[in-house]
Amino acid sequence: MNRFEGGMNREAKIRYLDGDYQILTPGAYVLCAMTGASIPVDEVRYWSVARQEAYADLQSAVEADKRAGILPNQKRA
């Protein structure tokens, strides 16, 4: 399914799986859990299966893992 198949201006509802995702409700975009940025459905690349949330980019995904306690917060000297 692509962004042109219905739901042009609404948020999609997605179930995030290991290495794939399932569209539950068609839509044009999902929201980044960290930044609130809109991510076109066909450009979703980063997500958490455990938290069922998408991220706009790698940095947002890493920050979400740090917030969840999965990665240690490293402070630079």
N, CA, C and O atoms as a Tripos MOL2 file, in Angstrom:
@<TRIPOS>MOLECULE
protein
  308   307    77     0     0
PROTEIN
NO_CHARGES

@<TRIPOS>ATOM
      1 N           0.8510   -1.1720    0.0000 N.3       1 MET1
      2 CA          0.0000    0.0000    0.0000 C.3       1 MET1
      3 C           0.8930    1.2310    0.0000 C.2       1 MET1
      4 O           1.9260    1.2540    0.6690 O.2       1 MET1
      5 N           0.5030    2.2360   -0.7370 N.am      2 ASN2
      6 CA          1.2770    3.4650   -0.7180 C.3       2 ASN2
      7 C           0.4140    4.6180   -0.2270 C.2       2 ASN2
      8 O          -0.7790    4.4530    0.0300 O.2       2 ASN2
      9 N           1.0260    5.7740   -0.1020 N.am      3 ARG3
     10 CA          0.3280    6.9090    0.4840 C.3       3 ARG3
     11 C          -0.8040    7.4360   -0.3830 C.2       3 ARG3
     12 O          -1.5920    8.2610    0.0800 O.2       3 ARG3
     13 N          -0.9060    6.9850   -1.6230 N.am      4 PHE4
     14 CA         -1.9530    7.4680   -2.5150 C.3       4 PHE4
     15 C          -3.2140    6.6040   -2.4640 C.2       4 PHE4
     16 O          -4.1920    6.8990   -3.1510 O.2       4 PHE4
     17 N          -3.2000    5.5490   -1.6630 N.am      5 GLU5
     18 CA         -4.3450    4.6570   -1.5740 C.3       5 GLU5
     19 C          -5.2030    5.0000   -0.3680 C.2       5 GLU5
     20 O          -5.1780    4.2770    0.6280 O.2       5 GLU5
     21 N          -5.9570    6.0830   -0.4350 N.am      6 GLY6
     22 CA         -6.8740    6.4510    0.6260 C.3       6 GLY6
     23 C          -6.1790    7.0910    1.8080 C.2       6 GLY6
     24 O          -4.9710    6.9340    1.9890 O.2       6 GLY6
     25 N          -6.9390    7.8120    2.6090 N.am      7 GLY7
     26 CA         -6.3960    8.4130    3.8080 C.3       7 GLY7
     27 C          -5.3560    9.4660    3.5510 C.2       7 GLY7
     28 O          -4.3910    9.5750    4.3070 O.2       7 GLY7
     29 N          -5.5230   10.2470    2.5030 N.am      8 MET8
     30 CA         -4.4780   11.1910    2.0790 C.3       8 MET8
     31 C          -4.0160   12.1560    3.1670 C.2       8 MET8
     32 O          -2.8280   12.4690    3.2380 O.2       8 MET8
     33 N          -4.9050   12.6250    3.9970 N.am      9 ASN9
     34 CA         -4.5180   13.6680    4.9520 C.3       9 ASN9
     35 C          -4.6710   13.2400    6.3970 C.2       9 ASN9
     36 O          -4.8270   14.0900    7.2740 O.2       9 ASN9
     37 N          -4.6310   11.9630    6.6630 N.am     10 ARG10
     38 CA         -4.7840   11.5500    8.0550 C.3      10 ARG10
     39 C          -3.6380   10.6320    8.4790 C.2      10 ARG10
     40 O          -2.8910   10.0930    7.6620 O.2      10 ARG10
     41 N          -3.5420   10.4890    9.7760 N.am     11 GLU11
     42 CA         -2.4960    9.6450   10.3540 C.3      11 GLU11
     43 C          -2.8680    8.1720   10.1840 C.2      11 GLU11
     44 O          -4.0050    7.7740   10.4380 O.2      11 GLU11
     45 N          -1.9110    7.3840    9.7590 N.am     12 ALA12
     46 CA         -2.1040    5.9380    9.6350 C.3      12 ALA12
     47 C          -1.9400    5.2990   11.0090 C.2      12 ALA12
     48 O          -1.2220    5.8210   11.8620 O.2      12 ALA12
     49 N          -2.5890    4.1990   11.2140 N.am     13 LYS13
     50 CA         -2.3950    3.3820   12.4120 C.3      13 LYS13
     51 C          -1.6440    2.1380   11.9550 C.2      13 LYS13
     52 O          -2.0810    1.4230   11.0530 O.2      13 LYS13
     53 N          -0.5030    1.8960   12.6000 N.am     14 ILE14
     54 CA          0.3920    0.8270   12.1670 C.3      14 ILE14
     55 C           0.7580   -0.0730   13.3450 C.2      14 ILE14
     56 O           0.9650    0.3970   14.4640 O.2      14 ILE14
     57 N           0.8350   -1.3740   13.0720 N.am     15 ARG15
     58 CA          1.3790   -2.3410   14.0420 C.3      15 ARG15
     59 C           2.8000   -2.6140   13.5850 C.2      15 ARG15
     60 O           3.0220   -3.1080   12.4800 O.2      15 ARG15
     61 N           3.7630   -2.2890   14.4420 N.am     16 TYR16
     62 CA          5.1750   -2.4520   14.1090 C.3      16 TYR16
     63 C           5.6230   -3.8550   14.4810 C.2      16 TYR16
     64 O           5.4310   -4.3020   15.6120 O.2      16 TYR16
     65 N           6.2170   -4.5400   13.5240 N.am     17 LEU17
     66 CA          6.6790   -5.9150   13.6880 C.3      17 LEU17
     67 C           8.1890   -5.9590   13.5200 C.2      17 LEU17
     68 O           8.8040   -4.9490   13.1780 O.2      17 LEU17
     69 N           8.7880   -7.1090   13.7550 N.am     18 ASP18
     70 CA         10.2240   -7.2840   13.5360 C.3      18 ASP18
     71 C          10.5130   -7.2340   12.0400 C.2      18 ASP18
     72 O          10.1480   -8.1510   11.3030 O.2      18 ASP18
     73 N          11.1650   -6.1680   11.5920 N.am     19 GLY19
     74 CA         11.5710   -6.0480   10.2030 C.3      19 GLY19
     75 C          10.4690   -5.6740    9.2290 C.2      19 GLY19
     76 O          10.7120   -5.6220    8.0240 O.2      19 GLY19
     77 N           9.2720   -5.4150    9.7150 N.am     20 ASP20
     78 CA          8.1580   -5.0630    8.8470 C.3      20 ASP20
     79 C           7.0930   -4.3720    9.6920 C.2      20 ASP20
     80 O           7.2200   -4.2900   10.9140 O.2      20 ASP20
     81 N           6.0640   -3.8850    9.0510 N.am     21 TYR21
     82 CA          4.9270   -3.3300    9.7780 C.3      21 TYR21
     83 C           3.6490   -3.6370    9.0210 C.2      21 TYR21
     84 O           3.6620   -3.9070    7.8210 O.2      21 TYR21
     85 N           2.5450   -3.5870    9.7520 N.am     22 GLN22
     86 CA          1.2380   -3.8780    9.1840 C.3      22 GLN22
     87 C           0.3700   -2.6360    9.3250 C.2      22 GLN22
     88 O           0.2290   -2.1010   10.4240 O.2      22 GLN22
     89 N          -0.2060   -2.1790    8.2380 N.am     23 ILE23
     90 CA         -1.0740   -1.0080    8.2890 C.3      23 ILE23
     91 C          -2.4550   -1.4510    8.7490 C.2      23 ILE23
     92 O          -3.1100   -2.2650    8.0980 O.2      23 ILE23
     93 N          -2.8860   -0.9050    9.8810 N.am     24 LEU24
     94 CA         -4.1890   -1.2300   10.4350 C.3      24 LEU24
     95 C          -5.2600   -0.2860    9.9080 C.2      24 LEU24
     96 O          -6.3710   -0.7100    9.5890 O.2      24 LEU24
     97 N          -4.9200    0.9970    9.8170 N.am     25 THR25
     98 CA         -5.8080    2.0150    9.2710 C.3      25 THR25
     99 C          -4.9980    2.8330    8.2710 C.2      25 THR25
    100 O          -3.9980    3.4460    8.6450 O.2      25 THR25
    101 N          -5.4100    2.8500    7.0200 N.am     26 PRO26
    102 CA         -4.6510    3.5980    6.0050 C.3      26 PRO26
    103 C          -4.5630    5.0840    6.3420 C.2      26 PRO26
    104 O          -5.4800    5.6650    6.9220 O.2      26 PRO26
    105 N          -3.4660    5.6650    5.9730 N.am     27 GLY27
    106 CA         -3.2450    7.0830    6.1680 C.3      27 GLY27
    107 C          -1.9950    7.5040    5.4200 C.2      27 GLY27
    108 O          -1.2880    6.6730    4.8510 O.2      27 GLY27
    109 N          -1.7330    8.7830    5.4280 N.am     28 ALA28
    110 CA         -0.5970    9.3200    4.6810 C.3      28 ALA28
    111 C           0.6920    9.3200    5.4910 C.2      28 ALA28
    112 O           1.7800    9.2910    4.9160 O.2      28 ALA28
    113 N           0.5860    9.3520    6.8180 N.am     29 TYR29
    114 CA          1.7670    9.5370    7.6470 C.3      29 TYR29
    115 C           1.5590    8.9190    9.0260 C.2      29 TYR29
    116 O           0.4450    8.5590    9.4060 O.2      29 TYR29
    117 N           2.6710    8.8050    9.7700 N.am     30 VAL30
    118 CA          2.6590    8.5100   11.1960 C.3      30 VAL30
    119 C           3.4760    9.6090   11.8620 C.2      30 VAL30
    120 O           4.2030   10.3370   11.1870 O.2      30 VAL30
    121 N           3.3640    9.7310   13.1600 N.am     31 LEU31
    122 CA          4.1010   10.7620   13.8810 C.3      31 LEU31
    123 C           5.3070   10.1620   14.5870 C.2      31 LEU31
    124 O           5.2270    9.0750   15.1600 O.2      31 LEU31
    125 N           6.4200   10.8760   14.5420 N.am     32 CYS32
    126 CA          7.6160   10.4780   15.2790 C.3      32 CYS32
    127 C           7.3200   10.6150   16.7670 C.2      32 CYS32
    128 O           6.8490   11.6600   17.2150 O.2      32 CYS32
    129 N           7.5930    9.5730   17.5260 N.am     33 ALA33
    130 CA          7.3210    9.5740   18.9590 C.3      33 ALA33
    131 C           8.2190   10.5410   19.7220 C.2      33 ALA33
    132 O           7.8680   10.9680   20.8220 O.2      33 ALA33
    133 N           9.3610   10.8900   19.1610 N.am     34 MET34
    134 CA         10.2960   11.7740   19.8520 C.3      34 MET34
    135 C          10.1540   13.2300   19.4290 C.2      34 MET34
    136 O          10.2520   14.1250   20.2680 O.2      34 MET34
    137 N           9.9280   13.4790   18.1540 N.am     35 THR35
    138 CA          9.9290   14.8550   17.6530 C.3      35 THR35
    139 C           8.5500   15.3720   17.2770 C.2      35 THR35
    140 O           8.3400   16.5820   17.1890 O.2      35 THR35
    141 N           7.6110   14.4600   17.0570 N.am     36 GLY36
    142 CA          6.2870   14.8590   16.6050 C.3      36 GLY36
    143 C           6.2190   15.1280   15.1170 C.2      36 GLY36
    144 O           5.1650   15.5080   14.6070 O.2      36 GLY36
    145 N           7.3270   14.9360   14.4060 N.am     37 ALA37
    146 CA          7.3620   15.1660   12.9610 C.3      37 ALA37
    147 C           6.5190   14.1300   12.2290 C.2      37 ALA37
    148 O           6.4400   12.9740   12.6450 O.2      37 ALA37
    149 N           5.8950   14.5510   11.1430 N.am     38 SER38
    150 CA          5.1410   13.6310   10.2890 C.3      38 SER38
    151 C           6.1240   12.8330    9.4380 C.2      38 SER38
    152 O           7.0520   13.3950    8.8560 O.2      38 SER38
    153 N           5.9140   11.5230    9.3690 N.am     39 ILE39
    154 CA          6.7410   10.6320    8.5560 C.3      39 ILE39
    155 C           5.8160    9.9920    7.5190 C.2      39 ILE39
    156 O           4.9060    9.2530    7.8950 O.2      39 ILE39
    157 N           6.0230   10.2530    6.2320 N.am     40 PRO40
    158 CA          5.1990    9.5760    5.2270 C.3      40 PRO40
    159 C           5.2910    8.0620    5.4190 C.2      40 PRO40
    160 O           6.3720    7.5280    5.6710 O.2      40 PRO40
    161 N           4.1720    7.3860    5.3010 N.am     41 VAL41
    162 CA          4.1320    5.9420    5.5590 C.3      41 VAL41
    163 C           5.1720    5.1850    4.7430 C.2      41 VAL41
    164 O           5.7990    4.2570    5.2540 O.2      41 VAL41
    165 N           5.3610    5.5600    3.5040 N.am     42 ASP42
    166 CA          6.3230    4.8260    2.6880 C.3      42 ASP42
    167 C           7.7730    5.1900    2.9890 C.2      42 ASP42
    168 O           8.6840    4.6800    2.3360 O.2      42 ASP42
    169 N           8.0010    6.0680    3.9710 N.am     43 GLU43
    170 CA          9.3620    6.4320    4.3780 C.3      43 GLU43
    171 C           9.6850    6.0210    5.8150 C.2      43 GLU43
    172 O          10.7290    6.4000    6.3450 O.2      43 GLU43
    173 N           8.7990    5.2500    6.4480 N.am     44 VAL44
    174 CA          9.0500    4.7760    7.8150 C.3      44 VAL44
    175 C          10.1940    3.7700    7.7740 C.2      44 VAL44
    176 O          10.1060    2.7430    7.1010 O.2      44 VAL44
    177 N          11.2620    4.0730    8.4940 N.am     45 ARG45
    178 CA         12.4490    3.2010    8.5080 C.3      45 ARG45
    179 C          12.8510    2.7710    9.9230 C.2      45 ARG45
    180 O          13.4940    1.7370   10.1000 O.2      45 ARG45
    181 N          12.4720    3.5630   10.9230 N.am     46 TYR46
    182 CA         12.8860    3.3010   12.2980 C.3      46 TYR46
    183 C          11.6550    3.2130   13.1840 C.2      46 TYR46
    184 O          10.7810    4.0790   13.1420 O.2      46 TYR46
    185 N          11.5970    2.1330   14.0050 N.am     47 TRP47
    186 CA         10.4850    1.9770   14.9370 C.3      47 TRP47
    187 C          10.8810    1.0310   16.0490 C.2      47 TRP47
    188 O          11.8960    0.3390   15.9780 O.2      47 TRP47
    189 N          10.0430    1.0200   17.0880 N.am     48 SER48
    190 CA         10.2310    0.1030   18.2100 C.3      48 SER48
    191 C           9.0540   -0.8620   18.2370 C.2      48 SER48
    192 O           7.8990   -0.4440   18.3110 O.2      48 SER48
    193 N           9.3540   -2.1430   18.1770 N.am     49 VAL49
    194 CA          8.3150   -3.1590   18.2900 C.3      49 VAL49
    195 C           7.7530   -3.1470   19.7170 C.2      49 VAL49
    196 O           6.5380   -3.2020   19.9070 O.2      49 VAL49
    197 N           8.6320   -3.0760   20.7080 N.am     50 ALA50
    198 CA          8.2130   -3.1240   22.1070 C.3      50 ALA50
    199 C           7.3310   -1.9350   22.4880 C.2      50 ALA50
    200 O           6.3450   -2.0910   23.2080 O.2      50 ALA50
    201 N           7.6930   -0.7470   22.0010 N.am     51 ARG51
    202 CA          6.9430    0.4640   22.3630 C.3      51 ARG51
    203 C           5.8860    0.8370   21.3240 C.2      51 ARG51
    204 O           5.0770    1.7340   21.5590 O.2      51 ARG51
    205 N           5.8870    0.1510   20.1730 N.am     52 GLN52
    206 CA          4.9270    0.4050   19.0960 C.3      52 GLN52
    207 C           4.8870    1.8850   18.7230 C.2      52 GLN52
    208 O           3.8330    2.5220   18.7350 O.2      52 GLN52
    209 N           6.0770    2.4170   18.3900 N.am     53 GLU53
    210 CA          6.1690    3.8110   17.9730 C.3      53 GLU53
    211 C           7.2350    3.9510   16.8860 C.2      53 GLU53
    212 O           8.1960    3.1850   16.8170 O.2      53 GLU53
    213 N           7.0220    4.9610   16.0440 N.am     54 ALA54
    214 CA          7.9350    5.2280   14.9220 C.3      54 ALA54
    215 C           8.8350    6.4050   15.2520 C.2      54 ALA54
    216 O           8.5260    7.2180   16.1240 O.2      54 ALA54
    217 N           9.9710    6.4850   14.5300 N.am     55 TYR55
    218 CA         10.9280    7.5730   14.7190 C.3      55 TYR55
    219 C          11.3210    8.1400   13.3630 C.2      55 TYR55
    220 O          11.4360    7.4050   12.3820 O.2      55 TYR55
    221 N          11.5220    9.4330   13.3180 N.am     56 ALA56
    222 CA         11.8250   10.1270   12.0650 C.3      56 ALA56
    223 C          13.1980    9.7750   11.5170 C.2      56 ALA56
    224 O          13.4040    9.7800   10.3030 O.2      56 ALA56
    225 N          14.1490    9.4650   12.4160 N.am     57 ASP57
    226 CA         15.5120    9.1930   11.9760 C.3      57 ASP57
    227 C          16.2310    8.3600   13.0280 C.2      57 ASP57
    228 O          15.6860    8.0820   14.0960 O.2      57 ASP57
    229 N          17.4500    7.9700   12.7150 N.am     58 LEU58
    230 CA         18.2320    7.1270   13.6160 C.3      58 LEU58
    231 C          18.4720    7.8090   14.9630 C.2      58 LEU58
    232 O          18.3630    7.1750   16.0120 O.2      58 LEU58
    233 N          18.7980    9.0990   14.9310 N.am     59 GLN59
    234 CA         19.0570    9.8260   16.1850 C.3      59 GLN59
    235 C          17.8430    9.7910   17.1120 C.2      59 GLN59
    236 O          17.9960    9.6150   18.3210 O.2      59 GLN59
    237 N          16.6610    9.9540   16.5680 N.am     60 SER60
    238 CA         15.4350    9.9020   17.3720 C.3      60 SER60
    239 C          15.2360    8.5080   17.9660 C.2      60 SER60
    240 O          14.8130    8.3700   19.1140 O.2      60 SER60
    241 N          15.5420    7.4800   17.1790 N.am     61 ALA61
    242 CA         15.4120    6.1070   17.6660 C.3      61 ALA61
    243 C          16.3940    5.8320   18.8040 C.2      61 ALA61
    244 O          16.0370    5.1990   19.7980 O.2      61 ALA61
    245 N          17.6230    6.3050   18.6580 N.am     62 VAL62
    246 CA         18.6310    6.1210   19.7070 C.3      62 VAL62
    247 C          18.2160    6.8660   20.9740 C.2      62 VAL62
    248 O          18.3350    6.3270   22.0740 O.2      62 VAL62
    249 N          17.7350    8.0860   20.8310 N.am     63 GLU63
    250 CA         17.2960    8.8590   21.9910 C.3      63 GLU63
    251 C          16.1200    8.1760   22.6960 C.2      63 GLU63
    252 O          16.0430    8.1940   23.9240 O.2      63 GLU63
    253 N          15.2200    7.5850   21.9420 N.am     64 ALA64
    254 CA         14.0910    6.8630   22.5380 C.3      64 ALA64
    255 C          14.5850    5.6530   23.3240 C.2      64 ALA64
    256 O          14.0760    5.3700   24.4090 O.2      64 ALA64
    257 N          15.5740    4.9340   22.7840 N.am     65 ASP65
    258 CA         16.1460    3.7950   23.5070 C.3      65 ASP65
    259 C          16.8420    4.2540   24.7780 C.2      65 ASP65
    260 O          16.7510    3.5800   25.8040 O.2      65 ASP65
    261 N          17.5320    5.3810   24.7340 N.am     66 LYS66
    262 CA         18.1600    5.9180   25.9410 C.3      66 LYS66
    263 C          17.1040    6.2630   26.9760 C.2      66 LYS66
    264 O          17.2520    5.9390   28.1540 O.2      66 LYS66
    265 N          16.0470    6.9170   26.5410 N.am     67 ARG67
    266 CA         14.9600    7.2910   27.4590 C.3      67 ARG67
    267 C          14.3240    6.0610   28.0940 C.2      67 ARG67
    268 O          13.9200    6.0920   29.2570 O.2      67 ARG67
    269 N          14.2360    4.9720   27.3230 N.am     68 ALA68
    270 CA         13.6410    3.7290   27.8240 C.3      68 ALA68
    271 C          14.6170    2.9190   28.6720 C.2      68 ALA68
    272 O          14.2380    1.9000   29.2500 O.2      68 ALA68
    273 N          15.8890    3.3710   28.7520 N.am     69 GLY69
    274 CA         16.8800    2.6660   29.5520 C.3      69 GLY69
    275 C          17.5420    1.5080   28.8400 C.2      69 GLY69
    276 O          18.2190    0.6960   29.4700 O.2      69 GLY69
    277 N          17.3550    1.4220   27.5370 N.am     70 ILE70
    278 CA         17.9520    0.3380   26.7620 C.3      70 ILE70
    279 C          19.4080    0.6300   26.4400 C.2      70 ILE70
    280 O          20.2410   -0.2770   26.4370 O.2      70 ILE70
    281 N          19.7190    1.8940   26.1690 N.am     71 LEU71
    282 CA         21.0830    2.3340   25.9090 C.3      71 LEU71
    283 C          21.5240    3.2870   27.0210 C.2      71 LEU71
    284 O          20.7230    4.0960   27.4870 O.2      71 LEU71
    285 N          22.7570    3.2060   27.4430 N.am     72 PRO72
    286 CA         23.2150    4.1350   28.4830 C.3      72 PRO72
    287 C          23.3570    5.5450   27.9420 C.2      72 PRO72
    288 O          23.7370    5.7420   26.7880 O.2      72 PRO72
    289 N          23.0520    6.5190   28.7770 N.am     73 ASN73
    290 CA         23.2980    7.9100   28.4010 C.3      73 ASN73
    291 C          24.7880    8.1540   28.5580 C.2      73 ASN73
    292 O          25.3330    8.0080   29.6520 O.2      73 ASN73
    293 N          25.4350    8.5180   27.4900 N.am     74 GLN74
    294 CA         26.8740    8.7760   27.5420 C.3      74 GLN74
    295 C          27.0940   10.2670   27.4520 C.2      74 GLN74
    296 O          26.6600   10.9260   26.5070 O.2      74 GLN74
    297 N          27.7750   10.7830   28.4530 N.am     75 LYS75
    298 CA         28.0960   12.2030   28.4500 C.3      75 LYS75
    299 C          29.5290   12.3650   27.9990 C.2      75 LYS75
    300 O          30.4180   11.6370   28.4420 O.2      75 LYS75
    301 N          29.7470   13.3120   27.1260 N.am     76 ARG76
    302 CA         31.0970   13.5730   26.6350 C.3      76 ARG76
    303 C          31.7920   14.5620   27.5420 C.2      76 ARG76
    304 O          31.1830   15.5110   28.0380 O.2      76 ARG76
    305 N          33.0670   14.3300   27.7510 N.am     77 ALA77
    306 CA         33.8510   15.2100   28.6160 C.3      77 ALA77
    307 C          34.2890   16.4440   27.8860 C.2      77 ALA77
    308 O          34.9610   17.2980   28.4640 O.2      77 ALA77
@<TRIPOS>BOND
     1     1     2 1
     2     2     3 1
     3     3     4 2
     4     3     5 am
     5     5     6 1
     6     6     7 1
     7     7     8 2
     8     7     9 am
     9     9    10 1
    10    10    11 1
    11    11    12 2
    12    11    13 am
    13    13    14 1
    14    14    15 1
    15    15    16 2
    16    15    17 am
    17    17    18 1
    18    18    19 1
    19    19    20 2
    20    19    21 am
    21    21    22 1
    22    22    23 1
    23    23    24 2
    24    23    25 am
    25    25    26 1
    26    26    27 1
    27    27    28 2
    28    27    29 am
    29    29    30 1
    30    30    31 1
    31    31    32 2
    32    31    33 am
    33    33    34 1
    34    34    35 1
    35    35    36 2
    36    35    37 am
    37    37    38 1
    38    38    39 1
    39    39    40 2
    40    39    41 am
    41    41    42 1
    42    42    43 1
    43    43    44 2
    44    43    45 am
    45    45    46 1
    46    46    47 1
    47    47    48 2
    48    47    49 am
    49    49    50 1
    50    50    51 1
    51    51    52 2
    52    51    53 am
    53    53    54 1
    54    54    55 1
    55    55    56 2
    56    55    57 am
    57    57    58 1
    58    58    59 1
    59    59    60 2
    60    59    61 am
    61    61    62 1
    62    62    63 1
    63    63    64 2
    64    63    65 am
    65    65    66 1
    66    66    67 1
    67    67    68 2
    68    67    69 am
    69    69    70 1
    70    70    71 1
    71    71    72 2
    72    71    73 am
    73    73    74 1
    74    74    75 1
    75    75    76 2
    76    75    77 am
    77    77    78 1
    78    78    79 1
    79    79    80 2
    80    79    81 am
    81    81    82 1
    82    82    83 1
    83    83    84 2
    84    83    85 am
    85    85    86 1
    86    86    87 1
    87    87    88 2
    88    87    89 am
    89    89    90 1
    90    90    91 1
    91    91    92 2
    92    91    93 am
    93    93    94 1
    94    94    95 1
    95    95    96 2
    96    95    97 am
    97    97    98 1
    98    98    99 1
    99    99   100 2
   100    99   101 am
   101   101   102 1
   102   102   103 1
   103   103   104 2
   104   103   105 am
   105   105   106 1
   106   106   107 1
   107   107   108 2
   108   107   109 am
   109   109   110 1
   110   110   111 1
   111   111   112 2
   112   111   113 am
   113   113   114 1
   114   114   115 1
   115   115   116 2
   116   115   117 am
   117   117   118 1
   118   118   119 1
   119   119   120 2
   120   119   121 am
   121   121   122 1
   122   122   123 1
   123   123   124 2
   124   123   125 am
   125   125   126 1
   126   126   127 1
   127   127   128 2
   128   127   129 am
   129   129   130 1
   130   130   131 1
   131   131   132 2
   132   131   133 am
   133   133   134 1
   134   134   135 1
   135   135   136 2
   136   135   137 am
   137   137   138 1
   138   138   139 1
   139   139   140 2
   140   139   141 am
   141   141   142 1
   142   142   143 1
   143   143   144 2
   144   143   145 am
   145   145   146 1
   146   146   147 1
   147   147   148 2
   148   147   149 am
   149   149   150 1
   150   150   151 1
   151   151   152 2
   152   151   153 am
   153   153   154 1
   154   154   155 1
   155   155   156 2
   156   155   157 am
   157   157   158 1
   158   158   159 1
   159   159   160 2
   160   159   161 am
   161   161   162 1
   162   162   163 1
   163   163   164 2
   164   163   165 am
   165   165   166 1
   166   166   167 1
   167   167   168 2
   168   167   169 am
   169   169   170 1
   170   170   171 1
   171   171   172 2
   172   171   173 am
   173   173   174 1
   174   174   175 1
   175   175   176 2
   176   175   177 am
   177   177   178 1
   178   178   179 1
   179   179   180 2
   180   179   181 am
   181   181   182 1
   182   182   183 1
   183   183   184 2
   184   183   185 am
   185   185   186 1
   186   186   187 1
   187   187   188 2
   188   187   189 am
   189   189   190 1
   190   190   191 1
   191   191   192 2
   192   191   193 am
   193   193   194 1
   194   194   195 1
   195   195   196 2
   196   195   197 am
   197   197   198 1
   198   198   199 1
   199   199   200 2
   200   199   201 am
   201   201   202 1
   202   202   203 1
   203   203   204 2
   204   203   205 am
   205   205   206 1
   206   206   207 1
   207   207   208 2
   208   207   209 am
   209   209   210 1
   210   210   211 1
   211   211   212 2
   212   211   213 am
   213   213   214 1
   214   214   215 1
   215   215   216 2
   216   215   217 am
   217   217   218 1
   218   218   219 1
   219   219   220 2
   220   219   221 am
   221   221   222 1
   222   222   223 1
   223   223   224 2
   224   223   225 am
   225   225   226 1
   226   226   227 1
   227   227   228 2
   228   227   229 am
   229   229   230 1
   230   230   231 1
   231   231   232 2
   232   231   233 am
   233   233   234 1
   234   234   235 1
   235   235   236 2
   236   235   237 am
   237   237   238 1
   238   238   239 1
   239   239   240 2
   240   239   241 am
   241   241   242 1
   242   242   243 1
   243   243   244 2
   244   243   245 am
   245   245   246 1
   246   246   247 1
   247   247   248 2
   248   247   249 am
   249   249   250 1
   250   250   251 1
   251   251   252 2
   252   251   253 am
   253   253   254 1
   254   254   255 1
   255   255   256 2
   256   255   257 am
   257   257   258 1
   258   258   259 1
   259   259   260 2
   260   259   261 am
   261   261   262 1
   262   262   263 1
   263   263   264 2
   264   263   265 am
   265   265   266 1
   266   266   267 1
   267   267   268 2
   268   267   269 am
   269   269   270 1
   270   270   271 1
   271   271   272 2
   272   271   273 am
   273   273   274 1
   274   274   275 1
   275   275   276 2
   276   275   277 am
   277   277   278 1
   278   278   279 1
   279   279   280 2
   280   279   281 am
   281   281   282 1
   282   282   283 1
   283   283   284 2
   284   283   285 am
   285   285   286 1
   286   286   287 1
   287   287   288 2
   288   287   289 am
   289   289   290 1
   290   290   291 1
   291   291   292 2
   292   291   293 am
   293   293   294 1
   294   294   295 1
   295   295   296 2
   296   295   297 am
   297   297   298 1
   298   298   299 1
   299   299   300 2
   300   299   301 am
   301   301   302 1
   302   302   303 1
   303   303   304 2
   304   303   305 am
   305   305   306 1
   306   306   307 1
   307   307   308 2
@<TRIPOS>SUBSTRUCTURE
     1 MET1         2 RESIDUE 1 A MET
     2 ASN2         6 RESIDUE 1 A ASN
     3 ARG3        10 RESIDUE 1 A ARG
     4 PHE4        14 RESIDUE 1 A PHE
     5 GLU5        18 RESIDUE 1 A GLU
     6 GLY6        22 RESIDUE 1 A GLY
     7 GLY7        26 RESIDUE 1 A GLY
     8 MET8        30 RESIDUE 1 A MET
     9 ASN9        34 RESIDUE 1 A ASN
    10 ARG10       38 RESIDUE 1 A ARG
    11 GLU11       42 RESIDUE 1 A GLU
    12 ALA12       46 RESIDUE 1 A ALA
    13 LYS13       50 RESIDUE 1 A LYS
    14 ILE14       54 RESIDUE 1 A ILE
    15 ARG15       58 RESIDUE 1 A ARG
    16 TYR16       62 RESIDUE 1 A TYR
    17 LEU17       66 RESIDUE 1 A LEU
    18 ASP18       70 RESIDUE 1 A ASP
    19 GLY19       74 RESIDUE 1 A GLY
    20 ASP20       78 RESIDUE 1 A ASP
    21 TYR21       82 RESIDUE 1 A TYR
    22 GLN22       86 RESIDUE 1 A GLN
    23 ILE23       90 RESIDUE 1 A ILE
    24 LEU24       94 RESIDUE 1 A LEU
    25 THR25       98 RESIDUE 1 A THR
    26 PRO26      102 RESIDUE 1 A PRO
    27 GLY27      106 RESIDUE 1 A GLY
    28 ALA28      110 RESIDUE 1 A ALA
    29 TYR29      114 RESIDUE 1 A TYR
    30 VAL30      118 RESIDUE 1 A VAL
    31 LEU31      122 RESIDUE 1 A LEU
    32 CYS32      126 RESIDUE 1 A CYS
    33 ALA33      130 RESIDUE 1 A ALA
    34 MET34      134 RESIDUE 1 A MET
    35 THR35      138 RESIDUE 1 A THR
    36 GLY36      142 RESIDUE 1 A GLY
    37 ALA37      146 RESIDUE 1 A ALA
    38 SER38      150 RESIDUE 1 A SER
    39 ILE39      154 RESIDUE 1 A ILE
    40 PRO40      158 RESIDUE 1 A PRO
    41 VAL41      162 RESIDUE 1 A VAL
    42 ASP42      166 RESIDUE 1 A ASP
    43 GLU43      170 RESIDUE 1 A GLU
    44 VAL44      174 RESIDUE 1 A VAL
    45 ARG45      178 RESIDUE 1 A ARG
    46 TYR46      182 RESIDUE 1 A TYR
    47 TRP47      186 RESIDUE 1 A TRP
    48 SER48      190 RESIDUE 1 A SER
    49 VAL49      194 RESIDUE 1 A VAL
    50 ALA50      198 RESIDUE 1 A ALA
    51 ARG51      202 RESIDUE 1 A ARG
    52 GLN52      206 RESIDUE 1 A GLN
    53 GLU53      210 RESIDUE 1 A GLU
    54 ALA54      214 RESIDUE 1 A ALA
    55 TYR55      218 RESIDUE 1 A TYR
    56 ALA56      222 RESIDUE 1 A ALA
    57 ASP57      226 RESIDUE 1 A ASP
    58 LEU58      230 RESIDUE 1 A LEU
    59 GLN59      234 RESIDUE 1 A GLN
    60 SER60      238 RESIDUE 1 A SER
    61 ALA61      242 RESIDUE 1 A ALA
    62 VAL62      246 RESIDUE 1 A VAL
    63 GLU63      250 RESIDUE 1 A GLU
    64 ALA64      254 RESIDUE 1 A ALA
    65 ASP65      258 RESIDUE 1 A ASP
    66 LYS66      262 RESIDUE 1 A LYS
    67 ARG67      266 RESIDUE 1 A ARG
    68 ALA68      270 RESIDUE 1 A ALA
    69 GLY69      274 RESIDUE 1 A GLY
    70 ILE70      278 RESIDUE 1 A ILE
    71 LEU71      282 RESIDUE 1 A LEU
    72 PRO72      286 RESIDUE 1 A PRO
    73 ASN73      290 RESIDUE 1 A ASN
    74 GLN74      294 RESIDUE 1 A GLN
    75 LYS75      298 RESIDUE 1 A LYS
    76 ARG76      302 RESIDUE 1 A ARG
    77 ALA77      306 RESIDUE 1 A ALA
